[in-house]
Each structure stands twice: as structure tokens, then as C-alpha cells.
Amino acid sequence: MTMTIKPEEYKDLKEYWDFQRKIEYNKEKLRLMTKEMTGKVYNQFGMLDENELFDSLWCKLPQEAYENPHPSWVPENETYRLWNEEWPSKYQLPKPKGRPVVLRAKSNTGPIKHPYDEGW
């Protein structure tokens, strides 16, 4: 049994459901970001796992910073899906594409020169 939002419920409480879906969209987006950061973020006790990182970021995110979901976005959590939405949808949050970018500095050849050295 799916627990989607019925048309009557949505019509009666449109603002409520729109805000709940906005929260869910931002949670999904933040979860994707924390998956990418897992293993790269530490605190005074060591490396943060995915859930700790999500919790620490989510509690600091103000409501004013929430982004509106794309009109064709379908939530993963079926509690927040509308009666006419299917999962999976082709309009989901973007997944990272390609290999990660690695920036490397060029090495200078020769010794480091100081402005007061001869031949500068």
C-alpha cells in the first residue's frame, strides 16, 4: 500500500504539503552532498560518517536557505508523493557525472628566487 498524498488532502492543505515537500527536497539534496563528502570531513573526535555529517549540517540550515523543488521532482519518500507521481522519475536530483576533478599545481623548476637576490 502506497502512502501518497490524495487529491482531496492536497487541495485542503496545499501550503502545508508544499512546505513539507520543500523540506523533503532539501533533505534529499543535502543527503547527496553528504554522500560525496563522506570520508573527507573530520571533527575533534575523528572522521564523521554520513549520518553525523547530515545531522550536523541539517540542524544549521535555516529555512530561508531552503530551495524550491523543481516542478517535476518526485520525492523518494512516498509519504510526500502526490497521487499522480511515479517513482523513479526521470526528473530526480542530478547524480554526479564523470570522474572527480583533481587540481594539481605546476612545479617550478629551479630554486626559489627572492626579490633582493641578484638576477631577479
C-alpha positions as CSV (number, residue, x, y, z in Angstrom):
1,M,0.0,0.0,0.0
2,T,1.4,3.3,-1.0
3,M,1.1,6.3,1.2
4,T,0.8,9.1,-1.3
5,I,-1.0,12.4,-0.8
6,K,-4.6,12.2,-2.0
7,P,-6.0,15.0,-4.2
8,E,-8.6,16.0,-1.5
9,E,-5.8,16.2,1.2
10,Y,-3.6,18.2,-1.1
11,K,-6.4,20.7,-2.0
12,D,-7.4,21.2,1.6
13,L,-3.8,21.7,2.9
14,K,-1.9,22.8,-0.2
15,E,0.5,25.2,1.7
16,Y,1.3,22.6,4.3
17,W,2.1,19.9,1.8
18,D,4.1,22.2,-0.4
19,F,6.3,23.1,2.5
20,Q,6.7,19.5,3.6
21,R,7.7,18.6,0.1
22,K,10.2,21.6,0.1
23,I,11.7,20.3,3.3
24,E,12.0,16.8,1.8
25,Y,13.6,18.1,-1.4
26,N,16.3,20.0,0.6
27,K,16.9,16.9,2.8
28,E,17.4,14.7,-0.4
29,K,19.7,17.3,-1.8
30,L,21.8,17.6,1.4
31,R,22.0,13.8,1.6
32,L,23.5,13.6,-1.8
33,M,26.1,16.2,-0.8
34,T,27.0,14.4,2.4
35,K,27.5,11.2,0.5
36,E,30.1,13.0,-1.6
37,M,31.8,14.4,1.5
38,T,31.9,11.2,3.5
39,G,35.4,10.4,4.4
40,K,36.6,13.9,3.9
41,V,35.2,15.7,6.9
42,Y,36.6,15.4,10.5
43,N,35.8,16.9,13.8
44,Q,37.8,16.8,17.1
45,F,36.8,13.1,17.6
46,G,37.7,11.9,14.1
47,M,36.0,11.3,10.8
48,L,32.3,12.0,10.6
49,D,30.1,9.3,9.0
50,E,27.3,10.2,6.5
51,N,24.5,10.4,9.1
52,E,26.5,12.5,11.6
53,L,27.5,14.9,8.8
54,F,23.9,15.2,7.6
55,D,22.6,15.8,11.1
56,S,25.2,18.5,11.8
57,L,24.6,20.3,8.6
58,W,20.8,20.0,8.6
59,C,20.3,21.5,12.0
60,K,22.4,24.5,10.9
61,L,20.5,25.1,7.7
62,P,18.0,28.0,8.1
63,Q,14.6,27.8,6.5
64,E,15.4,30.9,4.5
65,A,18.1,28.9,2.7
66,Y,15.7,26.2,1.5
67,E,15.5,25.8,-2.2
68,N,12.2,25.3,-4.0
69,P,11.9,21.9,-5.7
70,H,11.8,21.6,-9.5
71,P,8.1,21.2,-10.5
72,S,8.7,17.8,-12.0
73,W,10.7,16.5,-8.9
74,V,9.3,13.3,-7.3
75,P,10.3,12.6,-3.7
76,E,11.9,9.3,-2.8
77,N,9.8,9.1,0.4
78,E,6.4,8.0,-0.8
79,T,4.7,9.8,2.1
80,Y,5.4,13.1,0.3
81,R,4.5,12.0,-3.2
82,L,1.3,13.3,-4.9
83,W,-1.3,10.9,-6.2
84,N,-0.2,11.4,-9.8
85,E,3.6,11.0,-9.3
86,E,5.6,7.8,-10.1
87,W,8.9,6.7,-8.7
88,P,11.5,6.6,-10.1
89,S,11.1,9.6,-12.2
90,K,13.4,10.9,-14.9
91,Y,13.4,14.3,-13.1
92,Q,15.3,13.4,-10.0
93,L,18.1,15.3,-8.3
94,P,21.2,15.2,-10.5
95,K,23.7,12.5,-9.8
96,P,27.4,13.3,-10.1
97,K,28.7,12.6,-13.6
98,G,32.2,11.7,-14.6
99,R,35.4,11.5,-12.6
100,P,36.1,13.9,-9.8
101,V,38.3,16.9,-10.8
102,V,41.8,16.9,-9.3
103,L,43.7,20.1,-9.4
104,R,47.5,19.9,-9.4
105,A,49.9,22.7,-9.0
106,K,52.7,23.1,-11.5
107,S,56.1,22.6,-10.1
108,N,58.6,25.4,-10.5
109,T,61.9,24.4,-11.9
110,G,64.9,25.8,-10.2
111,P,65.4,27.4,-6.8
112,I,63.1,29.9,-5.3
113,K,64.2,33.5,-6.0
114,H,63.9,36.4,-3.6
115,P,63.5,40.0,-4.8
116,Y,66.7,41.0,-3.2
117,D,68.8,38.3,-4.9
118,E,70.9,39.1,-7.9
119,G,69.4,38.2,-11.2
120,W,65.8,38.7,-10.1
